[in-house]
């Protein structure tokens, strides 16, 4: 009896997995949370691994949950991950870095080139909270001007709702909540975040001035005339323009899914920049910040591969970015950061994430 998904839909899911990855040749038990659930790794004839999980209702012994993760190449190396990124259209970058007092590069591709990184900019907001010593328990009240568009859910909360800095940061990183990010930018201060960028390791802070709120990016993306005027203004005049921009109604319907303005209306950072901000977090060793980064690991973490996995990604039309802060079983810290920009063609999210899943797995085996 199928109550949450039809038999036909489940058959379609299984058929797509088979077509893309080949016949399953083995199913390896990985772990179990309870006596009625299990995590498995399916291996296929085409050399792919597919994470899977299943759970049973203890009262009926019927299946009440089933999950299939992103397939990835079983034996992909980090070098092969770099080569796969090179083969993608558009512009790609990668940095795999062994952190420590003297960081060592393991693999690199355009690691110092700046990319539009989408919501990965929120790492700088989190870092500025530490730099400016904002207490995690400090309470802010939501304002109408904080409201942005999804992702996230905070935009639906009532005016005046009290939220701590910790709650805003946790929602901003784990759910990529845009309203949480904008509220923190307002409370910490745009100029204060910009002043913190050198300490957070950004190689060219001028590229992030003004430090955009997500609501401002959405308004600019929805109004070509406003976007073109903003782009043409001298840097200092852009601040006042952004204040006036609040008069434009924020509307999801007005947005056009286009990579227009990737180099002008975005948050530029290089893979090396993002690894430096992740190193900042590992060096600071602030438990709350590290716990927040670890709330959503982004992709499947190999069982027993890492003692810690912190993550922030970003995406929008023409943009993908993934950055991990990882600690292996020896207690060594690593950063893995990759980006893909293309203003001409739609990005294949599944292909990019497949490459990165393989890279994460390869790094776990180092």
Secondary structure as GFF3:
##gff-version 3
##sequence-region A 1 366
A	DSSP	alpha_helix	7	21	.	.	.	ID=ss1
A	DSSP	beta_strand	24	31	.	.	.	ID=ss2
A	DSSP	beta_strand	37	44	.	.	.	ID=ss3
A	DSSP	beta_strand	48	56	.	.	.	ID=ss4
A	DSSP	beta_strand	63	68	.	.	.	ID=ss5
A	DSSP	beta_strand	72	73	.	.	.	ID=ss6
A	DSSP	alpha_helix	78	86	.	.	.	ID=ss7
A	DSSP	beta_strand	91	98	.	.	.	ID=ss8
A	DSSP	beta_strand	104	109	.	.	.	ID=ss9
A	DSSP	beta_strand	115	116	.	.	.	ID=ss10
A	DSSP	three_ten_helix	118	121	.	.	.	ID=ss11
A	DSSP	alpha_helix	122	131	.	.	.	ID=ss12
A	DSSP	beta_strand	139	141	.	.	.	ID=ss13
A	DSSP	three_ten_helix	144	146	.	.	.	ID=ss14
A	DSSP	three_ten_helix	154	156	.	.	.	ID=ss15
A	DSSP	beta_strand	162	164	.	.	.	ID=ss16
A	DSSP	alpha_helix	165	174	.	.	.	ID=ss17
A	DSSP	alpha_helix	178	188	.	.	.	ID=ss18
A	DSSP	alpha_helix	190	196	.	.	.	ID=ss19
A	DSSP	three_ten_helix	205	208	.	.	.	ID=ss20
A	DSSP	alpha_helix	214	222	.	.	.	ID=ss21
A	DSSP	alpha_helix	224	232	.	.	.	ID=ss22
A	DSSP	alpha_helix	235	244	.	.	.	ID=ss23
A	DSSP	three_ten_helix	245	247	.	.	.	ID=ss24
A	DSSP	beta_strand	268	269	.	.	.	ID=ss25
A	DSSP	alpha_helix	271	284	.	.	.	ID=ss26
A	DSSP	alpha_helix	287	293	.	.	.	ID=ss27
A	DSSP	beta_strand	306	316	.	.	.	ID=ss28
A	DSSP	beta_strand	319	328	.	.	.	ID=ss29
A	DSSP	beta_strand	333	341	.	.	.	ID=ss30
A	DSSP	alpha_helix	349	364	.	.	.	ID=ss31
###
